[in-house]
Amino acid sequence: MNRRLILGAAATAPMLAAPALAQTESPEIRWRMPSSFPKNLDILFGGAEYLSRRVAQATNGRFRLQPFAAGELVPPLQILDALQAGTVECGQTASLYYVGKDPTFAPFTAIPFGLNMRQMTAWMRLGGGNELAAELYRDYNVVGIPFGDTGTQMGGWFRKEMRTMEDLAGLKFRISGFAGHLFAKMGAAPTQIAGADIYPALERGTIDAAEWIGPYDDEKLGFARVARYYYAPGFWEGSSRGVFMVNLRAWESLPETYKHVLEMACQEATMDMAAKYDDANPKALRRLIAAGAQLRIWPREIMQAGWRAANELYEETAAQNPRFRKLWASYKPYRDEQFQWFRVAENNYENFAFAAAAQQR
């Protein structure tokens, strides 16, 4: 899938390249920015560092964000809790980590068989997604700005091959968000644990399998040493959109110019992250396979069962949760129309060109 990101780059770059805001016009502000991600994931946590740097550059150092890696200041899966309480001013996280509070958080990051990266951007910016997200976040005392995207993720690392649905029965699978609910419907035993804790859990056999992001980060975390079968695609994450969350009171205290800087810098950081993953992942995948990883594609039987289970899950959730019902009424028709359009041009192009290039090798 072509994963170029349309984020209004032409509008973004001039703003950030403009002369820094005059010191006499702007207050000095220092915010702490805990992240859900460990420091060794230099693209993912690097997004927080990139954002911090660009905000400082655009404000002549008057507005600074200090990034903290997962666990340094706040537990990785408790960023929203810290922001609600006003313990910190802002944070880098993924909204799907908070589906235990409300399942409506999940679609603003990723849901099974959901929008890809470009489609997600279109829905958020032009299809009503940003407005729906703002309603949800405000009820949790935060403001959220889309921030970072990994593109379509891989399907995870497994100790044994997944050939049929029977292989999923009782499988202890580290997986986040709505995808955990999906695999529970398919017979697995999902669990959500932070990135830094996945390797020891796999090594000890506490879990049988784990999904994280993709080759570049997975290589860094060493999963191939303890689970050799590497599956594709992560059909529960056609994209994975992060979020820059801000405590509501802290946001409302900002000058309008600083709010604008944050919004534009988040857009630029998202483009930068996507480009870095697209550059790094193919090289890392080659290294992983050369080192013994066994690349596998999900059997069609499992993906078909996943499609059915996902649609059942969405309808069940919509029936129980009015907020999710409102979101699904926006998301589903937008997704279906985008899928039809991408079949016409993108998919036909890629199916031919990717296969033709592979045959030339």
C-alpha positions in Angstrom: 0.0 0.0 0.0 1.3 3.4 -0.9 1.6 5.2 2.5 2.5 8.8 1.5 1.0 11.2 4.0 -1.0 14.2 2.9 -0.7 16.6 5.7 -0.6 20.0 4.1 3.1 20.2 4.0 3.0 23.4 1.9 1.2 25.2 4.6 3.4 23.7 7.4 6.9 24.4 6.3 6.6 28.2 5.7 5.2 28.6 9.2 8.0 26.8 10.9 10.6 28.4 8.7 9.4 31.9 9.5 11.4 34.1 11.9 11.0 33.1 15.5 8.4 34.9 17.5 9.6 38.1 19.1 10.7 37.7 22.7 8.7 40.7 23.8 5.5 39.2 22.4 5.7 35.7 23.9 6.0 34.3 27.4 8.5 31.7 28.5 6.8 28.3 29.0 8.3 25.0 30.0 6.3 21.8 29.8 7.1 18.2 30.7 6.3 15.7 28.0 6.3 12.1 29.1 6.0 9.4 26.4 4.5 6.0 26.3 7.6 4.8 24.3 11.1 3.8 25.4 14.1 5.8 24.4 15.8 3.1 22.4 13.0 3.3 19.8 14.6 6.3 18.2 12.0 6.9 15.5 8.9 6.6 17.8 10.3 8.3 20.9 12.4 10.4 18.5 9.1 12.0 17.4 8.8 13.6 20.8 12.4 14.8 20.5 11.7 16.1 17.0 8.5 18.0 18.2 10.4 19.5 21.1 13.2 20.7 18.8 10.8 22.3 16.2 8.7 24.0 18.8 11.8 25.6 20.4 13.1 26.7 17.0 9.8 28.3 16.0 9.5 30.2 19.2 13.1 31.3 19.6 13.4 29.0 22.7 10.5 30.7 24.5 8.3 27.6 24.5 10.1 24.3 25.4 8.9 20.8 25.7 11.1 18.4 27.8 10.6 14.8 26.6 10.7 11.9 29.1 10.9 8.3 27.9 8.5 5.7 29.1 8.6 5.2 32.8 11.0 8.1 33.5 8.2 10.4 34.8 4.9 8.5 34.2 4.2 4.8 33.6 3.9 4.3 29.8 0.2 3.4 29.8 -0.9 6.1 32.2 -0.1 9.3 30.2 -3.8 10.1 30.0 -4.3 9.6 33.7 -1.4 12.0 34.5 -2.8 14.6 32.2 -6.3 14.3 33.6 -4.9 14.9 37.1 -2.7 17.8 35.9 0.4 16.1 37.1 2.1 16.9 33.7 1.2 19.4 31.0 1.5 17.2 27.9 2.5 13.8 26.6 3.1 11.5 23.6 0.9 8.4 23.6 -1.6 6.4 21.5 -5.3 6.8 22.3 -5.9 3.1 21.8 -4.1 2.4 25.1 -7.2 3.8 26.9 -9.9 1.6 25.5 -10.5 0.4 29.0 -11.9 3.9 29.7 -14.0 4.1 26.5 -13.7 1.9 23.4 -14.1 5.1 21.3 -10.5 5.9 22.0 -9.3 3.1 19.7 -10.3 4.4 16.2 -8.2 7.5 16.6 -5.1 5.3 16.6 -6.2 2.1 14.7 -8.9 -0.5 14.6 -8.9 -3.9 12.7 -9.4 -3.5 9.0 -9.4 0.2 9.4 -8.1 3.2 7.4 -4.6 3.3 6.2 -2.3 6.2 6.9 -3.5 8.5 4.1 -7.1 7.6 4.5 -6.8 8.2 8.3 -5.5 11.7 7.6 -8.3 12.4 5.2 -11.0 11.3 7.7 -9.4 13.2 10.6 -9.0 16.4 8.7 -12.0 16.4 6.3 -14.3 13.6 7.4 -15.2 14.7 10.9 -12.6 12.7 12.8 -10.9 15.6 14.5 -14.2 17.0 15.7 -15.3 13.6 17.2 -11.9 13.2 18.8 -12.1 16.7 20.4 -15.5 15.8 21.9 -14.1 12.6 23.5 -10.8 14.2 24.7 -12.6 17.1 26.3 -14.6 14.8 28.5 -11.2 13.5 29.8 -9.8 16.9 30.5 -7.4 16.9 27.6 -6.8 18.3 24.1 -5.4 15.9 21.5 -3.5 16.7 18.3 -2.7 13.8 15.8 1.0 13.2 16.2 3.1 10.5 14.4 2.1 7.5 12.4 4.0 4.2 11.7 2.0 3.2 8.6 0.7 -0.4 8.3 2.2 -2.5 10.9 3.4 -6.1 11.0 1.4 -9.0 12.4 3.7 -10.0 15.2 6.2 -12.6 16.4 5.0 -16.2 17.2 6.7 -19.2 18.8 4.8 -21.5 16.5 3.2 -21.2 13.0 -0.4 -20.0 12.7 -1.9 -22.3 10.1 -5.5 -22.5 11.1 -8.0 -21.0 13.6 -7.2 -23.9 16.0 -3.7 -22.4 16.4 -5.2 -19.3 18.0 -7.1 -21.2 20.7 -5.7 -20.0 24.1 -2.8 -18.2 22.5 -1.3 -15.7 24.9 -0.9 -12.8 22.6 0.4 -9.3 23.5 -1.8 -6.9 21.5 -3.3 -3.5 22.2 -6.6 -1.8 21.8 -9.6 -3.1 19.9 -7.4 -5.8 18.3 -7.2 -7.4 21.7 -11.0 -7.7 21.8 -10.9 -9.0 18.2 -8.5 -11.8 19.1 -10.5 -12.7 22.2 -13.5 -13.3 19.9 -11.2 -15.5 17.8 -10.2 -17.7 20.7 -6.9 -16.2 21.8 -6.0 -14.8 25.2 -4.9 -11.2 24.6 -3.0 -9.0 27.0 -1.7 -5.4 26.8 1.8 -4.7 28.1 4.2 -1.9 27.5 6.8 -2.2 24.8 9.8 -2.4 27.1 8.2 -5.4 28.9 7.4 -7.6 25.8 10.8 -9.2 25.3 11.2 -10.6 28.9 7.5 -11.8 28.7 8.3 -13.7 25.5 11.6 -15.0 26.8 10.0 -16.4 30.0 7.0 -17.9 28.1 4.5 -15.6 29.9 3.2 -14.9 26.5 3.3 -17.0 23.3 3.3 -14.1 20.8 3.6 -10.4 20.5 2.9 -7.6 18.0 4.6 -4.3 18.3 5.2 -2.1 15.2 7.4 -3.3 12.3 10.9 -4.5 11.4 12.9 -1.5 12.5 11.6 -1.3 16.0 11.1 -5.1 16.3 14.7 -5.7 15.5 15.8 -3.3 18.2 13.7 -5.0 20.8 15.2 -8.4 19.8 11.9 -10.4 19.4 13.5 -12.7 16.7 15.7 -14.2 19.3 12.7 -15.6 21.3 10.0 -16.0 18.6 11.1 -16.9 15.1 7.8 -16.7 13.0 7.1 -13.1 11.8 3.6 -12.5 10.4 2.2 -9.9 8.0 0.2 -7.9 7.8 -1.0 -6.4 11.0 -4.6 -6.3 9.7 -5.6 -4.5 12.9 -3.4 -1.6 12.2 -3.6 -0.4 8.6 -2.1 2.7 10.1 -1.2 3.6 13.7 -1.8 7.3 14.5 -0.2 8.7 17.7 -1.5 11.6 19.7 0.0 14.6 21.4 -2.2 15.1 24.5 -2.3 18.3 26.5 -4.0 19.0 29.8 -7.1 21.1 29.0 -6.2 23.9 31.5 -2.6 24.0 30.2 -3.8 24.2 26.6 -6.3 27.1 27.4 -3.5 29.0 29.0 -1.3 29.0 25.9 -1.1 32.0 23.6 -2.8 31.4 20.2 0.5 31.6 18.5 1.9 28.7 20.6 -1.2 26.6 19.9 -0.6 27.2 16.2 3.0 26.2 16.5 2.1 23.0 18.2 -0.5 22.0 15.6 1.9 22.7 12.7 4.9 21.0 14.4 2.8 17.9 15.1 1.9 17.7 11.4 5.5 18.0 10.4 6.6 15.5 13.0 4.0 13.0 11.6 5.4 13.4 8.1 9.0 12.9 9.4 8.1 9.8 11.4 6.3 8.2 8.4 9.2 8.9 6.1 11.7 7.4 8.6 9.8 4.2 9.0 9.3 3.8 5.3 13.1 4.3 4.8 14.2 2.0 7.7 11.7 -0.9 7.6 12.8 -2.6 4.4 16.4 -2.6 5.4 15.6 -4.0 8.8 13.4 -6.7 7.3 16.2 -8.0 5.2 18.5 -8.1 8.2 15.9 -10.0 10.3 15.4 -12.6 7.6 19.1 -13.0 7.0 19.4 -13.6 10.8 16.9 -16.4 10.7 13.4 -14.9 11.1 10.8 -16.8 9.2 8.5 -14.4 7.3 4.9 -15.6 7.0 1.6 -14.2 5.6 -1.5 -14.7 7.6 -3.6 -17.6 6.3 -6.7 -16.4 4.4 -8.9 -18.4 6.8 -7.7 -16.4 9.8 -8.0 -13.0 8.0 -11.6 -13.9 6.9 -12.5 -14.9 10.4 -10.9 -11.6 11.6 -13.0 -9.6 9.2 -16.2 -11.2 10.4 -15.3 -10.9 14.0 -14.3 -7.3 13.6 -17.6 -6.3 12.1 -19.5 -8.2 14.9 -17.4 -6.4 17.4 -18.2 -2.9 16.0 -21.9 -3.6 15.9 -21.9 -4.9 19.4 -19.9 -2.0 20.7 -22.1 0.5 18.9 -25.2 -1.1 20.4 -23.7 -0.7 23.9 -21.9 2.7 23.7 -23.7 5.8 22.2 -20.4 7.6 21.7 -18.9 4.8 19.7 -22.2 4.4 17.8 -21.9 8.1 16.7 -18.2 7.6 15.7 -18.9 4.4 13.8 -21.7 6.1 11.8 -18.9 8.5 10.6 -16.0 6.1 10.3 -17.5 3.1 8.5 -19.1 4.8 5.5 -15.9 6.9 5.1 -13.7 3.8 5.3 -15.9 1.9 2.8 -15.8 4.7 0.3 -12.0 5.1 0.6 -11.5 1.3 0.2 -13.5 1.4 -3.1 -11.5 4.3 -4.4 -8.1 2.8 -3.4 -9.1 -0.4 -5.2 -9.5 1.5 -8.5 -6.1 3.3 -8.7 -3.8 2.5 -5.8 -4.5 -1.3 -5.5 -4.4 -2.0 -9.2 -1.1 -0.1 -9.6 0.5 -1.7 -6.6 -0.6 -5.3 -7.4 1.0 -5.0 -10.8 4.1 -2.9 -10.1 5.2 -4.6 -6.9 4.9 -8.1 -8.5 6.7 -6.9 -11.7 9.6 -5.5 -9.7 9.9 -8.7 -7.7 10.1 -10.8 -10.9 13.0 -8.7 -12.2 15.2 -9.7 -9.3 
